[in-house]
Amino acid sequence: IVKGSPSLDPQGEPLLYIGSRDSRLRIIALDRPQAKVLWSLDASWLPSIWNDDWDGNPLLLDDLMFVGGENGFLYAFRLNRDYDPTGFIQVKPERLLDWPGWSRALLEEVGDYNASIESSVTLYGERLYFANAAGRLVGLDVSRIRQGLVRKVFEFWMGDDVDATLVA
């Protein structure tokens, strides 16, 4: 079951980025006679606080991919896209960030562990925004993400579950 909208590579590379209900986020090559999964990440890679779906569509910026998971983490990857000697696209994603979208104080306030990130992330300038099922809206400065560094620059509690994607 595909739960989120797929993302085509915005730089025109023959790649599709998509999450699913089977706990896997995938990068699929479209430059072959038959589409091929080049890479996947299982949501159980990190201890989940809620679920293992990938509802939001991945956001691509240059060679970076940002995506939130229902396991409560926000991820950033350097894709390391390239072509093999036969001319087919390849990727070697390198994890730059797995940032918990919750805090202990938030979980105590809402009284459960449902802090899944079900919306797509939004980028405005060098700030990445997302919301979660615990009602937390967060803005992160991602200007130094290539060094694996982010800084929280905005936080607001909406009061309840937020599944909708923020619009800049």
FENURJO-V264668 format. One record per residue. OMEGA is omega in whole degrees, -180 to 180 (none if undefined). NEAR is the number of other ideal C-beta (glycine too) atoms within 8 Angstrom. Layout:
omega:OMEGA near:NEAR
omega:OMEGA near:NEAR
This chain:
omega:175 near:5
omega:-175 near:8
omega:-179 near:9
omega:177 near:11
omega:175 near:5
omega:176 near:9
omega:170 near:12
omega:-179 near:7
omega:-176 near:11
omega:178 near:6
omega:176 near:6
omega:176 near:4
omega:-176 near:7
omega:-177 near:7
omega:176 near:14
omega:-179 near:11
omega:-173 near:16
omega:175 near:14
omega:-174 near:16
omega:178 near:13
omega:-177 near:7
omega:176 near:5
omega:-176 near:10
omega:168 near:11
omega:-174 near:13
omega:166 near:11
omega:-174 near:13
omega:177 near:12
omega:-179 near:13
omega:-175 near:8
omega:-179 near:7
omega:177 near:8
omega:176 near:2
omega:180 near:4
omega:-177 near:8
omega:174 near:7
omega:179 near:9
omega:-174 near:10
omega:173 near:9
omega:178 near:8
omega:177 near:9
omega:-178 near:8
omega:180 near:16
omega:178 near:8
omega:174 near:5
omega:178 near:8
omega:-178 near:3
omega:171 near:11
omega:-179 near:11
omega:-170 near:11
omega:-176 near:8
omega:178 near:10
omega:172 near:14
omega:-175 near:15
omega:-177 near:11
omega:176 near:15
omega:179 near:12
omega:176 near:12
omega:-178 near:13
omega:177 near:12
omega:-175 near:6
omega:-179 near:5
omega:-178 near:6
omega:174 near:13
omega:176 near:12
omega:178 near:14
omega:174 near:15
omega:-180 near:15
omega:176 near:16
omega:175 near:14
omega:174 near:13
omega:-177 near:14
omega:169 near:12
omega:-178 near:16
omega:168 near:14
omega:179 near:14
omega:165 near:10
omega:-172 near:10
omega:-177 near:12
omega:178 near:9
omega:179 near:9
omega:177 near:8
omega:177 near:6
omega:-177 near:7
omega:179 near:3
omega:176 near:4
omega:178 near:6
omega:179 near:9
omega:176 near:12
omega:173 near:9
omega:173 near:12
omega:-177 near:8
omega:179 near:12
omega:-178 near:7
omega:176 near:8
omega:-173 near:10
omega:163 near:10
omega:-171 near:8
omega:179 near:10
omega:-178 near:8
omega:-178 near:13
omega:171 near:12
omega:177 near:7
omega:-179 near:6
omega:179 near:6
omega:-180 near:12
omega:177 near:13
omega:-180 near:7
omega:-177 near:8
omega:174 near:10
omega:174 near:4
omega:-176 near:5
omega:-180 near:6
omega:176 near:9
omega:-178 near:16
omega:175 near:14
omega:-176 near:18
omega:179 near:11
omega:171 near:14
omega:177 near:10
omega:-179 near:15
omega:178 near:12
omega:175 near:12
omega:-174 near:6
omega:178 near:4
omega:177 near:5
omega:178 near:12
omega:-179 near:13
omega:173 near:15
omega:176 near:15
omega:180 near:13
omega:-176 near:16
omega:175 near:12
omega:177 near:12
omega:-178 near:13
omega:174 near:16
omega:-173 near:14
omega:171 near:12
omega:-180 near:11
omega:171 near:13
omega:-178 near:11
omega:-178 near:12
omega:-180 near:5
omega:-177 near:9
omega:180 near:12
omega:174 near:7
omega:-180 near:5
omega:-176 near:6
omega:171 near:6
omega:178 near:12
omega:178 near:7
omega:-178 near:9
omega:-179 near:7
omega:174 near:9
omega:178 near:8
omega:177 near:6
omega:-177 near:9
omega:178 near:9
omega:-180 near:4
omega:-177 near:5
omega:175 near:7
omega:177 near:12
omega:-175 near:7
omega:177 near:6
omega:177 near:8
omega:180 near:10
omega:179 near:4
omega:none near:6
